Each structure stands twice: as structure tokens, then as C-alpha cells.
Amino acid sequence: MKLLHINASTRASDSQSLDVANTFINELGKNSSNLQIDTFNLFEDELPEFDGLAVGAKMALFSASDFSADQKQAWENIKKVFDRFASADAYIFNVPLWNNSIPYKLKQFIDVVTQPGWAFGFDPAKGYSGLLTGKKAIVVHASGVYYDGIPEAFGSDFATAYLEDWLKFIGVETVEHLHVAPTVMNADYTKTKTEAKSSAKKLANEWTND
């Protein structure tokens, strides 16, 4: 199995989502002798902008027009990131909740890799279809204040639904979500963290036995 770990946290040693994701990865590694791990640190690794140059390259491709040299390079950079993403058999994302949603770098990554003919297809009669089939994913979410059931004045979670929809849109059929919350307003965070790590290990064992 080739596992792509997409780290959407800016922090290293004190990232709660990353800690739980690493628990999953370590447990999976104990039971999988042929596990290959590729880690994409979104705030550190090179991630091309999906800017006017990239959009121009995309439109040139759609209209069968010639690329400029700069457009060609921009599209090659985007294809490189997509190929890295598509080559994985499975994914694990660790995602902090930012302003009720996902960090901007993760949205940038999604916009880069979600291209027609690569990640999804379209039929005028049937609509969209995901092309990255036969894969599975787990998303580890962490939030400081928000948790399921808290009064609406304490925030919302648009990240879980968004990532679920996107992963299904591109063809990933099995998606699991694991929440570490709340990490700040929590009188017994040790219990919360222990339960999250236990769930991560359980999921890792389930993946091993699939």
C-alpha cells in the first residue's frame, strides 16, 4: 500500500491532528510490511498557485490552443502534484479547523488536483463521475472550541462535510472521519486525546485486515 499523508497543519510538535494522524500511520506500519509513506506538508512543500497563468493553461488545453512557455511550465507543475496524489492507494489528512472550515493551503491543494479528465469526468446526460476509484481515506480533524453538539454560538464545522463531498466527488468511496475536539475548552482533554488515538489504532487495524 502506498499511503499519502497530507499534513494541513502549520505546527509540528504540538499539532493535535498531526499527532493522531501519526498514531494511525505508526499502527498501520506495524501491521503492513509493504507500506510506503509519502508525506505532503502543505505549508512547507512546493504547491503551485492556481492563478491566472494556470487558468490560462487550462483554457488553452480545453480549446486546443497553443500553450505559452509559461503556461506549459505552470501546467506541468500542476500535473506533477496531481500525479503524486493519484499514485497513492490511500490517503490520510490531518486538518485543523480554521474559521469553521479548512486551512487555505488545503483548499489550494484541492483546486490544483481536482481537474477534469484527471480527478473527475463529466457526461452531459449523467453528470460528474469520480476517476480516482479504488482508494480510501481517513481525515483527522482537530478543533480548539467546536465539537459536535455545542451551541451554535461556539462555531460550526464546514470542514467535515466539505472534505467528505470532495473525496466522494473524485471517486474515493471509503472515507472515515476522526475528530479530536475540543482541544482547548476541555477539562479532560487527556481522555479526549486517548480516545482519539485509540480510534486511530482501531481504524489502522481495520485497514490492515481489509
Summary of the structure (lengths in Angstrom):
residues: 210
radius of gyration: 18.4
end to end distance: 11.7
largest distance: 60.7
contacts: 633
relative contact order: 0.17
helix: 43%
strand: 21%
